[in-house]
Amino acid sequence: MRLLLIPAFIICVLSSASSQNNTIAAGEKLTFAASYNMSGLLNELAHVTMETSAVKTSKSTLLKLKCTATTYSKWDSFFKIRDLYESYVSPKTLTPYLYNRDISEGGHDKFMKYKFNHKTRTVASTMRKTRSDGTIWEENKSFKIGASTRDLVTTLYQIRNLDIHKASIGDSQNFTVLFDTKESVVTIKLLGKETINTAIGKKECYKLGISINNSTVLKGSNGNILWLTADQNKIPVYAKFKIAVGSGELKIKSATGLKH
């Protein structure tokens, strides 16, 4: 069983995504509790964080977007997860330049790196896996991508820059997401507004439906929903998802360092 905690937490016109980043700043940190349905009972299994920081390079300052998922120690013997996803992007436009994914899930270890070249619309990728006998398999390749293709983490943050307040119920938008060197189309649909109680207070939220074309990850047409606060920060405060091996949810626990 793979919980797929962060991929399940992805992601419209909802009005077009802004070309400028007006929502995300360095120093933001969001924490979540991840629960999974086992034998009809929802069990809180893991801690998920999303945080941003400024990273200086020889040429510029980038924004680092970092997501992690870690099972609580009492669940490690059942299914241990130590996942890291990170993307280095332009702080002004959230255009990605480097993406890393380093996961360990139930003894399954995998590393993925993308280097984006937006002038040539290509990605240089490195995939590395640890075999059951302890040996390491590695594959390096370069391939073309679409002009709007982004990695998973960047897409998560780009959604928060959508002008959702201009959208009507039923409006939708597609995002092209690169995952495991394959492009997938993620569709987000505005289902309406809903006020919900959260650990950071009662929040009026945009309720967004999520689907992925020809996906084996997310299941069902109405079971994958994301709630974003209906304010300038558009904080993801709650998510419900159905995957091939069950269902689960993520609930926000804390939010600090917000831009607005």
C-alpha positions in Angstrom: 0.0 0.0 0.0 1.3 3.4 -0.9 -0.5 6.4 0.8 0.6 8.9 -1.8 0.0 11.6 0.7 1.5 14.5 -1.3 0.4 13.5 -4.8 -3.1 13.0 -3.5 -3.0 16.5 -2.2 -2.6 18.2 -5.6 -4.6 19.8 -7.5 -10.5 26.0 -14.0 -11.3 28.9 -17.2 -11.5 29.3 -13.0 -9.9 32.4 -14.6 -6.4 32.1 -15.8 -3.5 31.6 -13.4 -1.7 34.8 -12.7 1.7 35.3 -14.4 2.8 36.9 -11.2 3.1 35.4 -7.8 1.0 37.5 -5.5 0.3 34.9 -2.8 3.4 33.0 -1.7 6.3 34.5 0.2 9.5 33.0 1.8 9.0 31.9 5.4 5.6 30.4 5.0 5.0 27.1 6.8 1.8 25.0 6.7 1.4 21.8 8.7 -1.2 19.1 8.3 -2.4 15.8 9.8 -2.9 13.0 7.2 -5.4 10.3 7.9 -6.2 7.1 6.1 -9.3 4.9 6.1 -8.5 1.4 7.2 -11.3 -1.2 7.7 -13.8 1.6 7.8 -12.0 3.7 10.4 -10.1 6.9 9.7 -6.7 6.8 11.4 -4.3 9.7 11.7 -1.1 8.3 10.4 1.3 11.0 9.3 2.5 14.6 9.6 2.7 16.7 6.3 4.5 20.1 6.0 4.6 22.6 3.2 7.2 25.4 3.7 9.0 28.1 1.6 12.4 29.7 1.9 14.7 32.0 -0.1 17.8 30.4 -1.6 20.6 32.5 -3.1 22.5 31.3 -6.1 25.4 32.9 -8.0 22.9 34.6 -10.4 19.7 35.2 -8.5 17.6 34.4 -5.4 15.1 31.5 -5.9 12.1 30.4 -3.8 12.4 26.9 -2.4 9.1 25.1 -2.1 9.4 22.1 0.2 6.9 19.4 1.0 7.4 16.5 3.4 5.4 13.5 4.7 6.4 11.5 7.7 4.4 8.7 9.4 4.1 8.9 13.2 6.6 6.5 14.9 3.8 4.2 16.2 2.8 3.5 12.5 6.4 3.0 11.2 6.3 -0.8 11.7 3.1 -0.9 9.7 4.0 1.3 6.8 6.9 3.7 7.2 6.9 6.9 5.1 9.7 9.4 4.7 8.9 11.5 1.7 10.5 14.7 0.4 9.4 16.8 -2.5 11.0 20.2 -3.4 11.1 22.7 -6.2 13.3 25.7 -6.8 11.3 28.4 -8.6 11.3 32.1 -9.6 9.8 34.0 -6.6 8.0 36.3 -9.1 6.4 33.8 -11.4 6.9 30.4 -9.7 8.6 29.1 -12.9 10.5 25.9 -11.8 14.1 25.4 -12.5 14.9 22.3 -10.4 12.7 19.7 -8.8 13.7 16.8 -6.5 11.6 13.9 -5.2 13.2 11.6 -2.6 10.8 9.1 -1.2 10.9 6.1 1.1 7.5 4.3 1.5 7.2 0.9 3.1 10.8 -0.1 2.1 10.3 1.3 -1.5 13.0 4.0 -2.1 13.0 6.2 -5.2 14.8 9.5 -6.2 13.8 11.7 -9.1 15.4 15.0 -10.3 14.2 17.4 -13.0 16.3 20.2 -14.5 14.0 22.5 -16.5 15.2 24.4 -19.6 12.3 26.6 -20.5 14.0 28.1 -23.6 14.2 24.6 -25.3 11.1 23.3 -23.4 13.1 20.3 -22.3 13.8 18.5 -19.0 16.9 16.6 -18.0 15.8 13.9 -15.6 17.6 11.5 -13.2 15.6 8.6 -11.8 17.2 6.3 -9.2 15.8 3.3 -7.4 17.1 0.9 -4.8 16.5 -2.7 -5.7 15.5 -5.4 -3.2 19.0 -6.8 -3.2 20.4 -3.3 -2.2 21.9 -2.4 -5.6 21.0 0.9 -7.2 19.4 1.4 -10.7 19.8 4.8 -12.3 18.3 6.2 -15.5 19.2 9.6 -17.1 17.4 11.1 -20.0 16.2 14.3 -21.6 12.7 14.9 -23.1 10.4 17.6 -24.5 7.6 19.1 -22.4 4.8 21.5 -23.1 5.1 25.2 -22.6 2.9 25.1 -19.5 4.1 21.9 -18.0 5.2 22.1 -14.3 6.2 19.7 -11.6 3.9 18.6 -8.9 5.1 20.9 -6.1 5.1 24.0 -8.3 1.5 23.2 -9.4 0.4 23.0 -5.8 1.5 26.5 -5.2 0.4 27.9 -8.6 -3.2 26.9 -7.8 -3.1 29.4 -5.0 -2.4 32.2 -7.5 -5.6 31.6 -9.4 -8.1 34.4 -9.5 -10.8 32.2 -8.1 -12.8 35.1 -7.0 -13.5 35.9 -10.6 -14.8 32.4 -11.4 -18.4 31.1 -11.5 -19.5 27.7 -10.1 -18.7 25.0 -12.6 -15.8 26.8 -14.2 -12.7 24.6 -14.6 -9.1 24.8 -15.7 -6.5 22.2 -16.8 -2.9 22.0 -15.5 -0.2 19.8 -17.1 1.9 18.1 -14.4 5.1 16.2 -14.9 5.3 13.1 -12.6 7.6 10.2 -13.1 8.7 11.7 -16.5 5.1 11.6 -17.8 2.8 14.5 -18.4 -0.7 14.2 -16.9 -3.6 16.7 -17.2 -5.1 17.7 -13.8 -8.5 19.4 -14.0 -9.7 21.6 -11.2 -13.4 22.6 -11.0 -15.0 25.2 -8.8 -17.8 23.5 -6.9 -18.8 26.5 -4.8 -18.0 28.1 -1.4 -18.3 26.5 2.0 -17.5 27.7 5.5 -15.7 25.0 7.6 -14.2 24.8 11.0 -10.4 24.2 11.1 -7.6 24.2 13.6 -6.8 27.8 12.5 -10.4 29.0 12.9 -13.6 29.0 11.0 -12.8 29.7 7.3 -14.9 30.6 4.3 -13.4 28.4 1.5 -13.4 27.8 -2.2 -14.4 24.1 -2.7 -12.5 22.6 -5.6 -13.0 19.2 -7.3 -9.9 17.5 -8.6 -9.5 14.9 -11.4 -6.6 13.5 -13.4 -7.1 12.2 -16.9 -6.5 8.4 -17.3 -5.1 8.3 -13.7 -4.5 5.2 -11.6 -3.8 7.5 -8.6 -7.0 9.4 -7.8 -10.2 7.6 -8.1 -13.9 8.6 -8.6 -15.4 11.9 -9.8 -16.6 13.3 -6.5 -14.2 12.0 -3.9 -11.2 14.3 -4.5 -11.9 17.7 -3.1 -9.7 20.6 -1.9 -10.8 23.5 0.3 -8.8 26.8 -0.1 -9.5 29.8 2.1 -11.4 32.4 0.2 -8.9 35.2 1.0 -5.7 36.5 -0.4 -3.6 33.7 1.0 -5.8 30.8 -0.4 -4.5 28.4 2.2 -5.2 24.7 1.6 -7.0 23.8 4.9 -8.7 20.5 4.1 -8.5 17.8 1.4 -10.4 14.5 0.8 -9.0 12.0 -1.6 -9.7 8.5 -3.0 -6.8 6.4 -4.3 -6.5 2.9 -5.7 -6.1 1.3 -2.3 -8.5 3.4 -0.2 -9.4 6.9 0.9 -8.1 9.6 3.3 -8.0 13.2 4.2 -5.6 16.0 5.2 -6.5 18.7 7.8 -4.5 21.8 8.5 -2.9 22.1 12.0 -1.0 25.4 11.7 -0.2 28.2 9.3 2.6 30.7 9.9 4.6 33.2 7.9 1.7 34.0 5.6 2.2 36.9 3.1 -1.2 38.5 3.8 
